[in-house]
Amino acid sequence: MVYKQLSILALTLSIVTSAFAGKGGPTVAGMWTGNGQAIYMYGTIVDIEVNEASLYQKGKFVYGDTQITIKIDDEVVATQSGNMSGFIQGNTIKGTFGGCDSTIPPVCAGAAILEGKITGKTLSGTVIDLSDGSTGMITLKKVSD
């Protein structure tokens, strides 16, 4: 279940890490919120609420953390935190997502592959969880720098 939740979180972060095109390239650093859905290979669909996502940037590299709430049929089944890292190219980002116990590698368990794009101040993306095969979609809005 943790990896399923991590895949949803990865999706969230992939969208968050898509960037605004600005002088010197895309910038994604800031706070984001949003929502989305994911489906598991056995057919269960979950709703995702991104309570907050904090992103940081060093050149074209992006990293961050987020907290999400996962619901099935309007019932909260989990609140999950996670971490991500990725690379921005143009208005797209590709990276991995998982849970980290430390800022010192290799204490991070990458569980999902993420890819996202930005249009204006809206981020949208997909995440594929390597542990359970779930696929998710999410949309985020930047709330502050």
C-alpha positions in Angstrom: 0.0 0.0 0.0 2.9 2.4 0.8 4.3 2.0 -2.8 0.8 2.6 -4.2 0.6 5.8 -2.2 4.2 6.7 -3.2 3.2 6.3 -6.9 0.4 8.8 -6.4 2.8 11.1 -4.7 5.2 10.8 -7.5 2.5 11.8 -9.9 1.9 14.8 -7.8 5.5 15.8 -7.7 6.0 15.3 -11.4 3.3 17.8 -12.1 4.7 20.1 -9.5 8.1 20.0 -11.1 6.9 21.0 -14.6 8.1 24.6 -14.9 7.2 28.1 -15.9 9.4 29.2 -18.8 11.2 32.3 -17.8 14.4 34.2 -18.3 17.3 31.8 -17.9 14.9 28.8 -18.3 12.0 27.2 -16.4 11.6 27.8 -12.7 9.5 25.6 -10.5 10.7 26.5 -7.0 7.8 27.3 -4.8 4.6 25.9 -3.2 2.0 24.0 -5.2 -1.5 22.4 -4.5 -3.9 20.4 -6.6 -5.7 17.1 -7.1 -6.0 14.1 -9.4 -6.8 10.4 -9.7 -4.9 7.1 -10.1 -6.0 3.7 -11.1 -4.5 0.4 -10.0 -4.1 -2.7 -12.2 -7.0 -4.4 -10.3 -9.4 -1.5 -11.2 -9.5 0.5 -8.0 -9.6 4.3 -8.6 -8.4 6.7 -5.9 -8.7 10.5 -5.6 -5.6 12.5 -4.7 -5.5 15.8 -2.9 -2.1 17.5 -2.9 -2.1 19.3 0.4 1.2 21.0 -0.3 4.2 20.4 -2.5 7.5 22.3 -1.9 9.9 22.3 -4.8 13.5 23.5 -5.0 15.7 24.0 -8.0 19.4 23.9 -8.9 19.8 24.8 -12.5 17.8 22.3 -14.5 17.6 19.8 -11.6 14.6 19.8 -9.3 13.9 18.2 -6.0 11.2 18.4 -3.4 8.7 16.9 -1.0 5.0 16.8 -0.8 2.1 15.6 1.4 -1.0 14.1 -0.2 -4.3 12.7 1.0 -5.7 9.6 -0.7 -9.4 8.9 -0.8 -11.5 6.0 -2.1 -15.2 6.7 -2.4 -14.7 10.0 -0.4 -13.2 8.1 2.5 -9.6 9.1 3.5 -7.5 6.0 3.4 -4.1 7.6 3.9 -2.1 10.8 4.2 1.4 10.3 2.7 4.6 12.2 2.4 7.3 11.6 -0.2 10.3 13.0 -2.1 11.3 13.4 -5.7 14.1 14.4 -8.0 14.1 15.2 -11.7 15.4 17.1 -14.7 13.7 19.9 -16.6 14.0 20.2 -20.3 12.0 22.9 -22.0 8.5 22.7 -20.4 8.8 19.1 -19.5 10.2 17.2 -16.5 11.2 13.6 -16.0 12.3 12.0 -12.8 11.7 9.5 -10.0 9.7 9.5 -6.9 9.8 7.6 -3.6 10.1 7.9 0.2 13.3 9.0 1.8 14.4 8.5 5.3 17.5 10.7 5.1 19.1 13.4 2.9 22.1 11.1 2.6 21.9 8.6 -0.3 21.1 5.7 -0.7 18.4 5.8 2.0 15.7 6.6 -0.6 13.5 4.1 -2.3 12.5 5.3 -5.8 9.2 3.6 -6.6 7.8 5.5 -9.6 8.7 7.2 -12.9 7.2 10.6 -13.4 6.7 12.9 -16.4 5.0 16.3 -16.5 4.3 19.5 -18.5 3.2 23.0 -17.8 0.8 25.3 -19.5 0.7 28.8 -18.0 0.5 28.4 -14.2 -1.0 24.9 -14.3 1.1 21.7 -14.1 -0.2 18.4 -15.3 1.5 15.0 -15.5 1.5 11.3 -15.2 3.2 8.8 -12.9 3.8 5.1 -13.4 4.5 3.1 -10.2 7.1 0.4 -10.8 6.0 -1.7 -7.9 2.3 -2.1 -8.6 1.8 -0.8 -12.2 -0.7 1.9 -11.2 -1.0 5.0 -13.4 -2.1 8.4 -12.2 -2.9 11.8 -13.5 -2.8 15.1 -11.5 -3.1 18.9 -12.0 -1.5 21.4 -9.7 -1.5 25.2 -9.4 1.4 27.3 -8.0 0.3 29.1 -4.9 3.6 30.9 -4.0 7.3 31.3 -4.9 
